[in-house]
Amino acid sequence: MAHALADALAEVVRARRSVRRFAATPVPPAVVEAALAAACQAPSPHGRQPWRFVLLDTAPARERLAAAMGDEWRRQLMLDGDDPLVVERRLAISRERIRGAPVIVIPCLYLEELDRYPDAARTAAEHTMAVQSLGCAIQNLLLTVVAHGCDAGWMCAPLFCPDVVTATLGLDSTWLPQALIPLGYAAAEPQRRPRRPLTTLVRRIV
Ligand SMILES: Cc1cc2nc3c(=O)[nH]c(=O)nc-3n(C[C@H](O)[C@H](O)[C@H](O)COP(=O)(O)O)c2cc1C
């Protein structure tokens, strides 16, 4: 029995891939709920669950977010001195990725219940633990989505405009947006990214 579970898990892990274009097919709410529940099963520092999740499962909410994030990204790219035509092309792709996904989950860090320290080093370690923990939660979410036959992507954009995300969605300022996870069914087979051989990544110390 344990073996069958390991095989099933390995299959799900291998099947996960980042999808960047989704079909319009809606994601069953039960899949979203199962994915969010799995996220909350992740390990966390002191068991404090330093995460919150924002769910955008309506078109108007996704449109609002796409527009606001697009405006901010345009401002940042223009500051970089990028060609306005290239900027508009990149913005259109990004906007479509947000608008075109049937469901979006925004994982947020929630640091309010973590231990507090008087020194910067331990404060930073506590913060890192929370980020690691949120990564685990996101991976649980991704794998569960795949196990249900759906796909997911990962956009880091909220890290570059957290205040815009917070203001647009009316989030409490203690919810710190870390990523944008679109969920749905792949519109086409994405290109798989190769992996380096294990032997180049693992060092055994005896
Ligand atoms: C923290 C993090 C941030 C990422 N940000 C983006 C992103 O902004 N846009 C994007 O297309 N993919 C993003 N990805 C997905 C990676 O590009 C992808 O996981 C990697 O290329 C490996 O491909 P795979 O997920 O299909 O195996 C991100 C992944 C992680 C873990």
PDBQT file of the ligand as one rigid body, heavy atoms in Angstrom, charges set to zero:
ROOT
HETATM    1  C1  LIG A 301       9.345  31.643  -6.784  1.00  0.00    +0.000 C 
HETATM    2  C2  LIG A 301       8.965  31.371  -8.216  1.00  0.00    +0.000 A 
HETATM    3  C3  LIG A 301       8.635  32.430  -9.027  1.00  0.00    +0.000 A 
HETATM    4  C4  LIG A 301       8.235  32.207 -10.352  1.00  0.00    +0.000 A 
HETATM    5  N1  LIG A 301       7.834  33.271 -11.113  1.00  0.00    +0.000 NA
HETATM    6  C5  LIG A 301       7.431  33.048 -12.373  1.00  0.00    +0.000 A 
HETATM    7  C6  LIG A 301       6.944  34.144 -13.160  1.00  0.00    +0.000 A 
HETATM    8  O1  LIG A 301       6.890  35.282 -12.713  1.00  0.00    +0.000 OA
HETATM    9  N2  LIG A 301       6.541  33.873 -14.421  1.00  0.00    +0.000 N 
HETATM   10  C7  LIG A 301       6.575  32.608 -14.946  1.00  0.00    +0.000 A 
HETATM   11  O2  LIG A 301       6.187  32.430 -16.117  1.00  0.00    +0.000 OA
HETATM   12  N3  LIG A 301       6.994  31.549 -14.217  1.00  0.00    +0.000 NA
HETATM   13  C8  LIG A 301       7.426  31.753 -12.948  1.00  0.00    +0.000 A 
HETATM   14  N4  LIG A 301       7.830  30.685 -12.175  1.00  0.00    +0.000 N 
HETATM   15  C9  LIG A 301       7.790  29.322 -12.760  1.00  0.00    +0.000 C 
HETATM   16  C10 LIG A 301       9.172  28.882 -13.202  1.00  0.00    +0.000 C 
HETATM   17  O3  LIG A 301       9.576  29.596 -14.335  1.00  0.00    +0.000 OA
HETATM   18  C11 LIG A 301       9.117  27.365 -13.480  1.00  0.00    +0.000 C 
HETATM   19  O4  LIG A 301       8.763  26.691 -12.300  1.00  0.00    +0.000 OA
HETATM   20  C12 LIG A 301      10.470  26.830 -13.961  1.00  0.00    +0.000 C 
HETATM   21  O5  LIG A 301      10.814  27.396 -15.193  1.00  0.00    +0.000 OA
HETATM   22  C13 LIG A 301      10.444  25.306 -14.109  1.00  0.00    +0.000 C 
HETATM   23  O6  LIG A 301       9.429  24.911 -14.995  1.00  0.00    +0.000 OA
HETATM   24  P1  LIG A 301       8.232  23.946 -14.526  1.00  0.00    +0.000 P 
HETATM   25  O7  LIG A 301       7.521  24.615 -13.380  1.00  0.00    +0.000 OA
HETATM   26  O8  LIG A 301       7.356  23.814 -15.733  1.00  0.00    +0.000 OA
HETATM   27  O9  LIG A 301       8.851  22.653 -14.103  1.00  0.00    +0.000 OA
HETATM   28  C14 LIG A 301       8.223  30.882 -10.868  1.00  0.00    +0.000 A 
HETATM   29  C15 LIG A 301       8.580  29.828 -10.029  1.00  0.00    +0.000 A 
HETATM   30  C16 LIG A 301       8.921  30.065  -8.719  1.00  0.00    +0.000 A 
HETATM   31  C17 LIG A 301       9.243  28.898  -7.815  1.00  0.00    +0.000 C 
ENDROOT
TORSDOF 0
